[in-house]
Amino acid sequence: MAGLLWTLIVVFFVLWLIGFFVVHIGGGFIHILLVVALILLIWNLLAGRGARI
């Protein structure tokens, strides 16, 4: 499951970079992808193995 989350984070971040620097189309959608990637990153860090809140 953690591997899938990291894959999604990387894919969303790369899509955001491509859209931000190359395309400049659908700016709102691209920023939503970045927010989703950040949420997944935070979730993965908090719910990682051995993490205690």
Backbone bond lengths (Angstrom), bond angles and torsions (degrees), N, CA, C in turn:
res aa  C-N    CA-C-N  psi(-1)  N-CA   C-N-CA  omega(-1)  CA-C   N-CA-C  phi
1 M - - - 1.456 - - 1.532 111.09 -
2 A 1.325 116.21 -39.22 1.462 119.11 -179.65 1.528 110.74 -65.88
3 G 1.335 116.92 -36.53 1.453 119.99 177.79 1.512 112.04 -63.07
4 L 1.316 116.57 -37.87 1.460 121.18 178.16 1.521 110.49 -66.02
5 L 1.318 117.33 -41.92 1.465 120.49 179.31 1.523 111.08 -63.49
6 W 1.336 116.89 -43.08 1.455 119.29 178.90 1.523 111.05 -65.27
7 T 1.320 116.82 -36.32 1.462 120.38 177.43 1.520 110.27 -63.22
8 L 1.326 117.09 -45.26 1.464 120.52 178.28 1.523 111.57 -63.03
9 I 1.322 116.54 -40.14 1.459 119.78 178.98 1.522 110.36 -60.90
10 V 1.309 116.47 -46.63 1.470 120.27 -178.86 1.522 110.70 -65.43
11 V 1.330 117.61 -43.86 1.469 121.00 -179.74 1.518 110.48 -62.02
12 F 1.338 118.00 -46.80 1.461 120.62 179.68 1.523 111.43 -62.99
13 F 1.323 116.46 -40.08 1.456 119.44 -179.90 1.525 111.42 -66.46
14 V 1.324 117.12 -41.82 1.470 120.41 178.45 1.526 110.41 -65.35
15 L 1.322 117.69 -42.46 1.467 120.08 177.23 1.524 110.98 -61.44
16 W 1.331 115.90 -39.26 1.458 119.26 178.26 1.522 110.65 -64.29
17 L 1.329 116.99 -44.55 1.465 120.07 179.40 1.522 111.57 -61.77
18 I 1.328 116.34 -43.43 1.465 120.16 178.94 1.520 110.18 -61.80
19 G 1.298 116.88 -46.68 1.456 120.42 -179.31 1.520 113.11 -67.52
20 F 1.320 115.69 -35.79 1.463 119.17 -176.75 1.521 111.83 -73.29
21 F 1.319 117.24 -41.95 1.457 120.32 -174.07 1.523 113.94 -96.13
22 V 1.319 118.91 -21.51 1.454 120.44 -173.25 1.526 112.05 -111.73
23 V 1.294 117.07 -53.28 1.451 120.63 -165.97 1.521 113.54 -88.67
24 H 1.307 118.38 -49.38 1.468 124.01 -174.99 1.526 112.34 57.51
25 I 1.318 117.26 32.35 1.462 122.05 176.07 1.521 107.53 -119.04
26 G 1.318 116.76 136.64 1.459 120.32 178.99 1.515 111.92 69.40
27 G 1.313 116.49 48.77 1.461 121.36 -175.68 1.515 113.75 -56.22
28 G 1.321 117.06 -38.39 1.459 120.17 179.30 1.514 112.00 -63.87
29 F 1.324 116.70 -42.58 1.464 121.26 -179.74 1.523 111.22 -64.71
30 I 1.304 116.09 -39.42 1.458 120.70 -178.97 1.527 110.30 -65.61
31 H 1.312 117.64 -40.61 1.450 120.01 179.60 1.531 111.14 -71.49
32 I 1.322 117.00 -30.32 1.465 119.83 173.69 1.523 109.69 -64.49
33 L 1.334 117.83 -40.58 1.462 120.50 176.49 1.527 111.38 -60.60
34 L 1.314 116.83 -40.24 1.460 120.10 178.47 1.526 110.93 -64.52
35 V 1.311 117.01 -43.46 1.468 120.72 179.04 1.523 110.16 -62.42
36 V 1.328 117.73 -42.81 1.465 121.03 178.50 1.524 110.23 -62.28
37 A 1.326 117.09 -42.48 1.462 120.39 178.53 1.522 111.15 -62.19
38 L 1.315 117.46 -41.54 1.462 120.42 178.54 1.520 111.82 -66.61
39 I 1.326 116.97 -39.76 1.469 120.60 177.70 1.521 109.97 -62.93
40 L 1.334 117.25 -44.13 1.463 120.20 177.99 1.523 111.61 -63.16
41 L 1.321 117.13 -38.72 1.457 120.55 178.02 1.524 111.01 -63.06
42 I 1.317 117.09 -46.96 1.465 121.12 179.24 1.515 110.63 -63.82
43 W 1.334 116.79 -43.88 1.467 120.96 178.57 1.527 110.93 -59.12
44 N 1.321 115.91 -43.96 1.459 120.44 -178.94 1.527 110.96 -65.81
45 L 1.320 117.98 -38.80 1.456 121.08 179.20 1.527 111.34 -67.76
46 L 1.336 117.05 -38.99 1.456 120.57 -178.97 1.523 112.14 -76.68
47 A 1.318 117.47 -34.23 1.462 121.23 -176.17 1.520 111.88 -100.16
48 G 1.316 117.20 14.64 1.460 120.62 -179.10 1.525 111.75 -65.43
49 R 1.305 114.75 171.94 1.458 119.40 -179.60 1.522 110.39 -63.65
50 G 1.309 115.18 127.99 1.451 121.01 177.11 1.512 114.39 80.32
51 A 1.314 117.88 1.61 1.459 119.80 179.01 1.516 109.60 -74.14
52 R 1.308 114.84 135.00 1.467 119.76 177.80 1.520 108.68 -127.83
53 I 1.313 113.82 130.75 1.478 119.52 -177.90 1.510 108.93 -104.08
